[in-house]
Amino acid sequence: MKETAASHIAFVLVAGIVRPVMNLLMKKKWEGLEKLPAGGFIAAPNHCTEIDPLVVGHMLFNQKRMPHFLAKVSLFKVPVLGAVLRATKQIPVERSTAGANRSLQLAKEIVDEGGAIVIYPEGTLTRDPELWPMRGHTGAARMALESGIPVVPMAHWGAQEVFPRYAKRFYLFPRRTSRLVVGEPVDLSAFAGRPLDKATLTEATDAIMEAITGLLGTLRGEEPPALRWDPAAHNQSRHGRTMKRGDAAEGKAAQGGGTSNEKIGDSAE
């Protein structure tokens, strides 16, 4: 899917609204931008609050890389938002096999044209109480191994203080700083030539999640937990909300510190 003049104009118009708002909401500090590949790539960030796509999209747009997200198909039906998603060539994610194949093809076309595909390997907001990355889905690893697309790990921290996970309102004062760091592309050469079975994809996904978690640990100045959070082990769903919006305990945990598809990658919540 080549970036058309219309989609470029749409990006510019959206950025004209979003960037001033993001600059107003929080200060920003971006590191490692020189590690972004010259060609197409998969951006794999952590996911701890609903405004994460704006944080990552802001950074990529400022580097003249138009961000394309895998977003759950229901968002394309929302008035205004759906029109914006379509105009900027975002990729709808469907649960059906046929829908998954279409999304995968669109994503590959964007990368082939030198674009950036943003995939949240966790598939939804992290369920970890301390907001560390949890276990990942295998979609990003599959796409990378099938097509040789580089996976660039990213981590950011600070936006969750402005808009805590599942919160109802923004917290503007005192003004926070959103920090984002870009890592070196994940070395997946050890998986070259191996069958893309569950074991291979799981190992490759673990390598991607380890890179993201390591970057986040550096940003937070903390040691990540030895074991990555597994929602299944805690009787949690991988999709939807785990708590009511605005829950006090949830907001406290966030300040203290979507639909997905295994085959194609995972969408922002």
C-alpha contacts under 8 A as a table, 3 or more apart, distances in Angstrom:
res1	aa1	res2	aa2	distance
1	M	106	L	6.10
1	M	107	A	7.82
1	M	109	E	4.81
1	M	110	I	5.01
1	M	113	E	7.34
2	K	109	E	7.15
2	K	110	I	6.29
2	K	113	E	5.96
3	E	7	S	6.28
3	E	8	H	6.61
3	E	110	I	7.78
3	E	113	E	7.84
4	T	7	S	5.19
4	T	8	H	6.14
5	A	8	H	5.09
5	A	9	I	6.16
6	A	9	I	5.16
6	A	10	A	6.17
6	A	87	A	7.45
7	S	10	A	4.86
7	S	11	F	6.15
7	S	87	A	5.59
7	S	88	T	4.90
7	S	89	K	6.60
8	H	11	F	5.07
8	H	12	V	6.28
8	H	88	T	7.28
9	I	12	V	5.06
9	I	13	L	6.19
10	A	13	L	5.14
10	A	14	V	6.13
10	A	84	V	7.65
10	A	87	A	5.99
10	A	88	T	5.81
11	F	14	V	5.15
11	F	15	A	5.89
11	F	66	M	7.48
11	F	88	T	5.86
12	V	15	A	5.06
12	V	16	G	6.04
13	L	16	G	5.07
13	L	17	I	6.82
14	V	17	I	5.35
14	V	18	V	6.08
14	V	84	V	7.91
15	A	18	V	4.91
15	A	19	R	5.40
15	A	58	H	7.79
15	A	61	F	7.86
16	G	19	R	6.03
16	G	20	P	6.98
17	I	20	P	6.14
17	I	21	V	6.69
18	V	21	V	5.19
18	V	22	M	6.11
18	V	54	L	7.80
18	V	58	H	7.94
19	R	22	M	5.07
19	R	23	N	6.08
19	R	58	H	6.57
20	P	23	N	5.06
20	P	24	L	6.11
21	V	24	L	5.02
21	V	25	L	6.15
22	M	25	L	5.05
22	M	26	M	6.28
22	M	54	L	7.81
22	M	55	V	7.76
22	M	58	H	7.92
23	N	26	M	5.61
23	N	27	K	6.20
23	N	28	K	7.60
24	L	27	K	7.60
25	L	162	V	7.29
25	L	172	L	6.19
25	L	175	R	7.21
25	L	176	R	7.83
26	M	159	A	7.75
26	M	162	V	7.51
26	M	172	L	7.68
26	M	175	R	5.81
26	M	176	R	5.18
26	M	177	T	5.38
26	M	178	S	6.35
27	K	175	R	7.17
27	K	176	R	6.16
27	K	177	T	4.39
27	K	178	S	6.03
28	K	177	T	5.31
28	K	178	S	4.77
28	K	179	R	5.81
28	K	180	L	7.84
29	K	177	T	7.07
29	K	178	S	6.30
29	K	179	R	4.75
29	K	180	L	6.31
30	W	33	L	7.10
30	W	59	M	7.68
30	W	179	R	5.90
30	W	180	L	4.86
30	W	181	V	5.83
31	E	179	R	7.97
31	E	180	L	6.24
31	E	181	V	4.63
31	E	182	V	6.26
32	G	35	K	5.62
32	G	36	L	7.86
32	G	181	V	5.66
32	G	182	V	4.75
32	G	183	G	6.45
33	L	36	L	5.77
33	L	181	V	7.60
33	L	182	V	6.02
35	K	182	V	6.62
35	K	183	G	6.59
35	K	184	E	5.87
35	K	185	P	7.74
36	L	152	V	7.30
36	L	182	V	7.39
36	L	184	E	7.98
37	P	40	G	7.00
37	P	41	F	6.86
38	A	114	G	7.62
39	G	111	V	7.68
39	G	113	E	7.91
39	G	114	G	4.55
39	G	115	G	7.12
40	G	110	I	7.53
40	G	111	V	4.35
40	G	112	D	6.20
40	G	113	E	6.72
40	G	114	G	3.71
40	G	115	G	4.68
40	G	116	A	5.59
40	G	117	I	7.98
40	G	149	I	7.29
40	G	150	P	7.79
41	F	111	V	6.03
41	F	114	G	7.37
41	F	115	G	6.79
41	F	116	A	5.24
41	F	117	I	6.44
41	F	149	I	5.77
41	F	150	P	5.17
41	F	151	V	6.05
41	F	152	V	6.94
42	I	111	V	7.82
42	I	116	A	5.90
42	I	117	I	4.86
42	I	118	V	5.85
42	I	119	I	6.77
42	I	140	A	7.45
42	I	144	A	7.79
42	I	149	I	6.87
42	I	150	P	6.18
42	I	151	V	4.74
42	I	152	V	6.00
43	A	116	A	6.66
43	A	117	I	5.97
43	A	118	V	4.65
43	A	119	I	6.14
43	A	151	V	6.06
43	A	152	V	4.97
43	A	153	P	6.16
43	A	154	M	6.93
44	A	118	V	6.13
44	A	119	I	5.31
44	A	120	Y	5.65
44	A	121	P	6.59
44	A	140	A	7.77
44	A	151	V	6.66
44	A	152	V	5.91
44	A	153	P	4.80
44	A	154	M	5.83
44	A	208	I	7.90
44	A	212	I	7.53
45	P	56	V	7.89
45	P	118	V	7.72
45	P	119	I	7.29
45	P	120	Y	5.88
45	P	121	P	7.69
45	P	153	P	5.89
45	P	154	M	4.43
45	P	155	A	5.32
45	P	156	H	7.53
45	P	212	I	6.62
46	N	120	Y	6.59
46	N	121	P	7.80
46	N	122	E	7.49
46	N	133	P	6.05
46	N	154	M	6.89
46	N	155	A	5.53
46	N	156	H	7.04
46	N	212	I	6.56
46	N	213	T	7.81
47	H	52	D	6.38
47	H	120	Y	6.69
47	H	122	E	7.17
47	H	124	T	6.87
47	H	125	L	5.16
47	H	126	T	6.04
47	H	133	P	7.22
48	C	52	D	7.09
48	C	125	L	5.07
48	C	126	T	5.54
48	C	131	L	6.01
48	C	160	Q	6.70
48	C	165	R	6.42
49	T	52	D	5.70
49	T	125	L	6.27
49	T	159	A	7.28
49	T	160	Q	5.63
49	T	163	F	6.88
49	T	164	P	6.11
49	T	165	R	4.58
49	T	166	Y	7.22
50	E	53	P	7.37
50	E	125	L	7.48
50	E	163	F	7.68
50	E	165	R	6.59
50	E	166	Y	7.30
50	E	269	E	6.72
51	I	54	L	5.41
51	I	55	V	6.62
51	I	159	A	7.30
51	I	163	F	7.25
52	D	55	V	5.02
52	D	56	V	6.30
52	D	159	A	7.21
53	P	56	V	5.25
53	P	57	G	5.71
53	P	268	A	7.16
54	L	57	G	4.99
54	L	58	H	5.77
55	V	58	H	5.29
55	V	59	M	6.55
55	V	159	A	7.68
56	V	59	M	5.27
56	V	60	L	6.28
57	G	60	L	5.15
57	G	61	F	5.96
57	G	66	M	7.79
57	G	67	P	5.53
58	H	61	F	5.33
58	H	62	N	6.21
59	M	62	N	5.27
59	M	63	Q	6.53
60	L	63	Q	5.10
60	L	64	K	6.49
60	L	65	R	5.12
60	L	66	M	6.44
60	L	67	P	6.14
61	F	64	K	4.92
61	F	65	R	5.12
61	F	66	M	5.35
61	F	67	P	6.61
62	N	65	R	7.29
65	R	115	G	6.61
65	R	116	A	6.50
66	M	115	G	6.56
66	M	116	A	6.52
67	P	115	G	7.41
67	P	116	A	5.50
67	P	117	I	6.35
67	P	118	V	6.73
68	H	88	T	7.78
68	H	89	K	6.88
68	H	90	Q	5.14
68	H	91	I	6.99
68	H	115	G	7.73
68	H	116	A	6.13
68	H	117	I	4.95
68	H	118	V	5.97
69	F	90	Q	5.44
69	F	91	I	6.06
69	F	117	I	5.91
69	F	118	V	4.92
69	F	119	I	6.61
69	F	267	S	7.04
69	F	268	A	7.42
70	L	90	Q	6.56
70	L	91	I	4.84
70	L	92	P	5.99
70	L	93	V	6.11
70	L	117	I	7.62
70	L	118	V	6.83
70	L	119	I	6.40
70	L	265	G	7.57
70	L	266	D	6.50
70	L	267	S	4.61
70	L	268	A	6.76
71	A	75	L	7.04
71	A	90	Q	7.09
71	A	91	I	5.99
71	A	92	P	5.17
71	A	93	V	5.72
71	A	258	G	7.88
71	A	259	T	7.95
71	A	266	D	7.89
71	A	267	S	4.61
71	A	268	A	5.65
71	A	269	E	7.57
72	K	75	L	5.91
72	K	76	F	7.72
72	K	92	P	5.62
72	K	93	V	4.86
72	K	94	E	6.78
72	K	258	G	6.31
72	K	259	T	5.51
72	K	260	S	7.34
72	K	267	S	5.93
72	K	268	A	7.31
72	K	269	E	7.54
73	V	76	F	5.54
73	V	77	K	7.44
73	V	92	P	4.70
73	V	93	V	5.29
73	V	94	E	6.00
74	S	77	K	5.44
74	S	78	V	7.16
75	L	78	V	5.38
75	L	81	L	7.09
75	L	82	G	5.99
76	F	81	L	6.83
76	F	82	G	3.81
76	F	83	A	7.12
76	F	85	L	6.54
76	F	86	R	7.27
76	F	92	P	7.29
77	K	81	L	7.90
77	K	82	G	5.37
78	V	81	L	5.56
78	V	82	G	5.08
79	P	82	G	5.76
79	P	83	A	6.98
80	V	83	A	5.14
80	V	84	V	6.29
81	L	84	V	5.10
81	L	85	L	6.19
82	G	85	L	5.08
82	G	86	R	6.21
83	A	86	R	5.22
83	A	87	A	6.06
84	V	87	A	5.09
84	V	88	T	6.19
85	L	88	T	5.38
85	L	89	K	6.22
85	L	90	Q	5.23
86	R	89	K	5.10
86	R	90	Q	6.03
87	A	90	Q	7.84
91	I	103	S	6.24
91	I	106	L	7.07
91	I	107	A	7.22
92	P	103	S	6.52
93	V	99	G	6.94
93	V	100	A	6.49
93	V	103	S	6.11
93	V	259	T	7.72
93	V	260	S	7.34
93	V	261	N	7.36
93	V	267	S	7.02
94	E	97	T	7.97
94	E	99	G	5.00
94	E	100	A	5.74
94	E	103	S	7.78
94	E	261	N	7.51
95	R	99	G	6.61
95	R	100	A	6.47
95	R	260	S	7.65
95	R	261	N	6.29
96	S	99	G	5.10
96	S	100	A	6.06
97	T	100	A	5.02
97	T	101	N	6.20
98	A	101	N	5.17
98	A	102	R	6.35
99	G	102	R	5.14
99	G	103	S	6.26
100	A	103	S	5.14
100	A	104	L	6.14
100	A	261	N	7.34
100	A	263	K	6.89
100	A	264	I	6.16
101	N	104	L	5.06
101	N	105	Q	6.19
101	N	264	I	7.56
102	R	105	Q	5.17
102	R	106	L	6.27
103	S	106	L	5.14
103	S	107	A	6.15
103	S	264	I	7.01
104	L	107	A	5.10
104	L	108	K	6.19
104	L	143	M	7.88
104	L	264	I	5.47
105	Q	108	K	5.14
105	Q	109	E	6.23
106	L	109	E	5.13
106	L	110	I	6.39
107	A	110	I	5.23
107	A	111	V	6.39
107	A	117	I	6.70
108	K	111	V	5.14
108	K	112	D	6.00
108	K	147	S	7.98
109	E	112	D	5.05
109	E	113	E	6.33
110	I	113	E	5.24
110	I	114	G	6.61
110	I	115	G	5.10
110	I	116	A	7.14
110	I	117	I	7.34
111	V	114	G	4.98
111	V	115	G	4.67
111	V	116	A	6.15
111	V	117	I	6.86
111	V	149	I	7.70
112	D	115	G	7.13
119	I	140	A	6.55
119	I	265	G	6.05
119	I	266	D	5.65
119	I	267	S	6.34
119	I	268	A	7.60
120	Y	123	G	5.42
120	Y	124	T	7.24
120	Y	265	G	7.41
120	Y	266	D	5.48
120	Y	267	S	6.15
120	Y	268	A	6.32
121	P	136	G	4.88
121	P	137	H	5.30
121	P	138	T	7.07
121	P	139	G	7.06
121	P	140	A	6.38
121	P	205	T	7.95
121	P	209	M	7.63
121	P	265	G	6.62
121	P	266	D	5.79
122	E	125	L	7.19
122	E	126	T	6.80
122	E	133	P	7.23
122	E	134	M	6.39
122	E	135	R	6.27
122	E	136	G	4.35
122	E	137	H	5.84
122	E	266	D	7.06
123	G	136	G	7.19
123	G	137	H	6.61
123	G	238	R	7.71
123	G	239	H	7.87
123	G	258	G	6.37
123	G	259	T	6.90
123	G	260	S	5.20
123	G	261	N	7.89
123	G	265	G	7.64
123	G	266	D	4.47
123	G	267	S	5.61
123	G	268	A	6.56
123	G	269	E	7.43
124	T	238	R	7.16
124	T	239	H	6.50
124	T	240	G	7.79
124	T	258	G	5.07
124	T	259	T	7.22
124	T	260	S	7.49
124	T	266	D	7.68
124	T	267	S	7.04
124	T	268	A	5.99
124	T	269	E	5.12
125	L	165	R	7.73
125	L	258	G	7.97
125	L	268	A	7.94
125	L	269	E	6.58
126	T	131	L	6.12
126	T	132	W	7.05
126	T	133	P	5.98
126	T	134	M	5.87
127	R	131	L	7.09
127	R	134	M	6.92
127	R	229	W	7.33
127	R	231	P	6.64
127	R	242	T	7.61
128	D	131	L	4.98
128	D	132	W	5.76
128	D	133	P	7.01
128	D	134	M	6.32
128	D	229	W	5.72
129	P	132	W	7.74
129	P	253	A	6.42
129	P	254	A	7.89
130	E	253	A	6.44
130	E	254	A	7.26
130	E	256	G	7.94
130	E	257	G	6.32
131	L	254	A	7.00
131	L	257	G	7.15
132	W	213	T	7.10
132	W	216	L	7.88
132	W	224	P	7.12
132	W	225	P	7.90
132	W	228	R	7.85
132	W	229	W	7.83
133	P	209	M	7.32
133	P	212	I	7.69
133	P	213	T	6.15
133	P	228	R	6.98
133	P	229	W	7.30
134	M	228	R	5.19
134	M	229	W	4.49
134	M	230	D	6.16
134	M	231	P	7.90
135	R	206	D	7.81
135	R	209	M	7.40
135	R	228	R	5.87
135	R	229	W	6.03
135	R	230	D	5.68
136	G	205	T	6.39
136	G	206	D	7.27
136	G	209	M	6.59
137	H	140	A	7.64
137	H	205	T	7.02
137	H	261	N	7.95
137	H	262	E	5.79
137	H	265	G	7.08
137	H	266	D	7.16
138	T	141	A	5.36
138	T	142	R	6.08
138	T	201	L	5.80
138	T	202	T	6.34
138	T	204	A	7.90
138	T	205	T	5.58
138	T	262	E	5.59
138	T	263	K	7.07
138	T	265	G	6.71
139	G	142	R	5.10
139	G	143	M	6.21
139	G	261	N	6.98
139	G	262	E	4.92
139	G	263	K	4.98
139	G	264	I	4.65
139	G	265	G	3.39
139	G	266	D	6.47
140	A	143	M	5.25
140	A	144	A	6.14
140	A	151	V	7.66
140	A	205	T	7.47
140	A	264	I	6.94
140	A	265	G	4.91
140	A	266	D	7.64
141	A	144	A	5.11
141	A	145	L	6.04
141	A	201	L	6.15
141	A	204	A	5.84
141	A	205	T	5.52
141	A	208	I	7.68
142	R	145	L	5.26
142	R	146	E	5.93
142	R	196	L	7.36
142	R	201	L	6.38
142	R	263	K	7.04
142	R	264	I	7.39
142	R	265	G	7.92
143	M	146	E	5.25
143	M	147	S	6.03
143	M	148	G	7.84
143	M	149	I	7.16
143	M	264	I	6.73
143	M	265	G	7.55
144	A	147	S	5.43
144	A	148	G	5.15
144	A	149	I	4.59
144	A	150	P	6.25
144	A	151	V	6.67
145	L	148	G	5.40
145	L	149	I	7.19
145	L	188	L	7.72
145	L	191	F	7.66
145	L	192	A	7.24
145	L	196	L	7.95
150	P	185	P	5.99
150	P	186	V	7.21
151	V	185	P	5.31
151	V	186	V	5.73
151	V	208	I	7.78
152	V	182	V	7.19
152	V	183	G	6.31
152	V	184	E	6.26
152	V	185	P	4.37
152	V	186	V	6.28
153	P	182	V	6.30
153	P	183	G	5.35
153	P	184	E	7.03
153	P	185	P	6.53
153	P	186	V	6.94
153	P	208	I	6.89
153	P	211	A	6.19
153	P	212	I	5.27
154	M	180	L	7.18
154	M	181	V	5.77
154	M	182	V	4.66
154	M	183	G	5.92
154	M	212	I	5.82
154	M	215	L	6.99
155	A	180	L	5.70
155	A	181	V	5.56
155	A	182	V	6.84
155	A	212	I	5.90
155	A	213	T	7.55
155	A	215	L	5.73
155	A	216	L	5.19
155	A	219	L	7.83
156	H	159	A	7.79
156	H	178	S	6.91
156	H	179	R	5.36
156	H	180	L	4.09
156	H	181	V	6.36
156	H	216	L	6.66
156	H	219	L	7.42
157	W	160	Q	7.06
157	W	178	S	5.79
157	W	179	R	5.37
157	W	180	L	6.59
157	W	216	L	7.31
157	W	219	L	6.88
157	W	220	R	7.28
158	G	161	E	5.51
158	G	162	V	7.17
158	G	176	R	6.70
158	G	177	T	5.83
158	G	178	S	4.38
158	G	179	R	6.26
159	A	162	V	5.19
159	A	163	F	6.29
159	A	164	P	7.68
159	A	176	R	7.81
159	A	177	T	7.58
159	A	178	S	5.45
160	Q	163	F	5.05
160	Q	164	P	4.47
160	Q	165	R	6.47
160	Q	254	A	6.04
160	Q	255	Q	6.29
161	E	164	P	5.63
161	E	171	Y	6.99
161	E	176	R	7.17
161	E	254	A	6.85
161	E	255	Q	4.79
161	E	256	G	7.82
161	E	257	G	7.97
162	V	170	F	5.46
162	V	171	Y	4.74
162	V	172	L	6.14
162	V	176	R	6.90
163	F	167	A	6.26
163	F	169	R	6.64
163	F	170	F	4.89
163	F	171	Y	6.32
164	P	167	A	5.21
164	P	170	F	7.85
164	P	251	G	5.66
164	P	254	A	5.14
164	P	255	Q	6.09
165	R	250	E	7.14
165	R	251	G	6.59
165	R	254	A	5.94
166	Y	241	R	7.78
166	Y	243	M	7.87
166	Y	244	K	7.51
166	Y	245	R	4.80
166	Y	246	G	5.90
166	Y	247	D	7.84
166	Y	250	E	7.72
166	Y	251	G	7.57
167	A	170	F	7.71
167	A	245	R	5.70
167	A	246	G	4.48
167	A	247	D	7.55
167	A	251	G	6.51
168	K	245	R	6.62
168	K	246	G	5.47
171	Y	174	P	7.99
172	L	175	R	5.65
172	L	176	R	7.53
173	F	176	R	7.46
179	R	219	L	7.37
180	L	219	L	7.93
181	V	215	L	6.98
181	V	219	L	7.75
183	G	211	A	7.67
183	G	215	L	7.09
186	V	207	A	7.33
186	V	208	I	6.31
186	V	211	A	7.07
187	D	190	A	7.64
188	L	191	F	5.74
188	L	192	A	7.22
188	L	204	A	6.72
188	L	207	A	7.87
189	S	192	A	5.31
191	F	194	R	5.56
191	F	200	T	6.87
191	F	204	A	7.20
194	R	200	T	7.07
195	P	200	T	7.00
196	L	199	A	7.94
196	L	200	T	5.77
196	L	201	L	6.17
197	D	200	T	5.46
197	D	201	L	6.22
198	K	201	L	5.24
198	K	202	T	5.91
199	A	202	T	5.19
199	A	203	E	6.18
200	T	203	E	5.25
200	T	204	A	6.15
201	L	204	A	5.10
201	L	205	T	5.96
202	T	205	T	5.04
202	T	206	D	6.11
203	E	206	D	5.03
203	E	207	A	6.35
204	A	207	A	5.09
204	A	208	I	6.46
205	T	208	I	5.07
205	T	209	M	6.14
206	D	209	M	5.03
206	D	210	E	5.92
207	A	210	E	5.11
207	A	211	A	6.33
208	I	211	A	5.22
208	I	212	I	6.40
209	M	212	I	5.08
209	M	213	T	5.98
210	E	213	T	5.09
210	E	214	G	5.97
211	A	214	G	5.16
211	A	215	L	6.35
212	I	215	L	5.28
212	I	216	L	6.32
213	T	216	L	5.04
213	T	217	G	6.08
213	T	224	P	6.93
214	G	217	G	5.06
214	G	218	T	6.38
214	G	224	P	7.41
215	L	218	T	5.17
215	L	219	L	6.39
216	L	219	L	5.01
216	L	220	R	6.08
217	G	220	R	5.13
217	G	221	G	5.71
217	G	222	E	5.17
217	G	223	E	5.74
217	G	224	P	5.75
218	T	221	G	5.03
218	T	222	E	6.78
219	L	222	E	7.96
225	P	228	R	6.58
230	D	233	A	5.45
230	D	234	H	6.84
231	P	234	H	5.14
231	P	235	N	6.18
231	P	236	Q	4.78
231	P	237	S	6.43
231	P	238	R	6.40
232	A	235	N	5.02
232	A	236	Q	5.58
232	A	237	S	6.95
232	A	238	R	7.75
233	A	236	Q	7.56
236	Q	242	T	7.16
237	S	240	G	7.26
237	S	242	T	7.37
239	H	258	G	5.68
239	H	259	T	6.13
239	H	260	S	7.80
240	G	258	G	6.14
240	G	259	T	7.69
240	G	269	E	7.95
241	R	244	K	7.08
241	R	245	R	7.98
243	M	247	D	6.75
243	M	250	E	7.48
244	K	247	D	5.67
246	G	250	E	7.27
246	G	251	G	6.52
247	D	250	E	5.30
247	D	251	G	6.17
248	A	251	G	5.12
248	A	252	K	6.13
249	A	252	K	5.09
249	A	253	A	6.26
250	E	253	A	5.19
250	E	254	A	6.20
251	G	254	A	5.09
251	G	255	Q	6.13
252	K	255	Q	5.26
252	K	256	G	5.99
253	A	256	G	5.12
253	A	257	G	6.43
254	A	257	G	5.74
258	G	266	D	7.99
258	G	267	S	6.04
258	G	268	A	5.83
258	G	269	E	3.80
259	T	266	D	7.27
259	T	267	S	6.21
259	T	268	A	7.75
259	T	269	E	6.83
260	S	265	G	6.88
260	S	266	D	4.41
260	S	267	S	5.42
261	N	264	I	5.83
261	N	265	G	5.78
261	N	266	D	5.61
261	N	267	S	7.85
262	E	265	G	5.82
262	E	266	D	7.07
